[in-house]
């Protein structure tokens, strides 16, 4: 950033304070981490204009995007909805209200005698229903 003439300082704070400032719209830049939900709608909701005081921390507002987002919400799962979601994704990539920077891949390795070792899809709870036979 110095090479292009930008100077800034980082403010380190407890997570609750970060959330408070994000909801108040007083952050210029921050790094957040999200776990995905059952489908891509969660990530698309991060740029939905009316969510600006909820999970749209960037305060992104584009009526054309909002229309596409609402259209896919009312559709059943299938190729048509995926096509509309891809259109919303292209708009997010064009305007870039968020910059994705990490994609975490997790692997679990178990032995054949371990049963029920499943990761919870949202909470990342492991070994919740594990049994050793």
DAURDA-V581654 format. One line per field, one symbol per residue. ss: DSSP state (A for helix, B for strand, O for the rest). phi: phi as a letter, one per 30 degrees, with the letter a starting at -180 (. if undefined). burial: 1 if it has 24 or more other ideal C-beta (glycine too) atoms within 12 Angstrom, else 0. A space follows every 50 residues. Layout:
# DAURDA-V581654
ss=???
phi=???
burial=???
This chain:
# DAURDA-V581654
ss=OAAAOOOOOOOOOOAAAAAAAAAAOOOOOOOOOOOOOOOOAAAAAOOOAA AOOOOOOOOOOOAAAAAAAAAAAOOOOOAAAAAAAAAAAAAAAAAOOOOO OOOOOOOOOOOOOBBOOOOOOOOOOOOOOOBBO
phi=.ddcicbabcccbdeedddeddddiccdaacbbbcdcdbdeeddddcded decbccddidbbeddeddddddddcdeldddeddddddddddddchdbcd bbbdccbccbcedccidbcddcchdcidbdbcc
burial=00000000000000000000010000000100000000011011111110 10001111110100110110010000000000011011101100001100 000000000000000000000000000000000
